[in-house]
Amino acid sequence: MEGNTRAENIISVRGLRTQFGSHVVHDHLDLDVHRGEVIGIVGGSGTGKSVLLKAITGLLTPTAGHIEVFGTDLTSLPDDERRAQERRWGVLFQDGALFSSLTVAQNIQVPQREHLKLPQALMDELAAIKIRMVGLPAEAGAKFPSELSGGMRKRSGLARALSLDPEIVFLDEPTAGLDPIGAAAFDQLIKKLQQTLGLTVFMVTHDLDSLYAICDRIAVLAEKRVIVVGTMDDMMAHDHPWIREYFHGPRSRAAQHALGKD
């Protein structure tokens, strides 16, 4: 994918600056995301991985810079046009962010109610399809988040992210809090859905197993910007101190061994 042209970029970030008061999180950050890839966003604590996701999805307003998604500069769009663009992506937050007072099926229907005008029977049918799509049993639709395991809540949140058949899925630490078996199963679910549906996946993660298993490219945040983007081989060959420590440490060797890549 490294040979892709700008026309094949589904997301382009240029000169991004984000800050909270006097604290600058990103400055002159550039990033391209290619259509159809799984890109992993990594970096040390406080480097603004989730902040970058929120800036791209419009959940916070950057101080400066431009963000293009689907070739359109989102920072200059009127609200109605931006809402139309937002229908083309889905977001899975780290904690699932499910509404505790709604069932799984009702949670999945929230984006449909916000963006579409569909009869209830059709929304019920669509919710059932999404539930099956993420590997949940049919009866999960009638359950409340408090009745679910951590893994089931993650899958329910993913089903809601897929509610409007998006082209891009944003995942914020999707395997956080899962045991190794559950995390591996979730990785494979993401990869299967990406391949089956032709999704572009933007994944904030610290999980080395996920990076090895499903990411086409990795973007490293440090020094308030993206310092390198490339394949796992590129990461392994890079001489930046944080990258070397992260990708050559004992946890990295364990991940390589688990996946038979050592």
Buried (B, 14 or more C-beta within 10 A) or exposed (E): EEEBEEEEBBBBBBBBBBBEEEEEBBBEBEBBBBBBBBBBBBBEEEBBBBBBBBBBBBEBEBBEBBBBBBEBEBBEBEEEEBEEBBBBBBBBBBBBBBEEEBBBBBBBBBBBEEBBEBEEEEBBEBBBEBBBBBBBEEEBBEBBBEEBEBBBBBBBBBBBBBBBEBBBBBBBBBBBBBEEEBBBBBBEBBBEBBEEEEBBBBBBBBBBBBBBBBBBBBBBBBEBBBBBBBBBEBBBEBEBEBBBEBBEEEBBBEBBEBEEEE
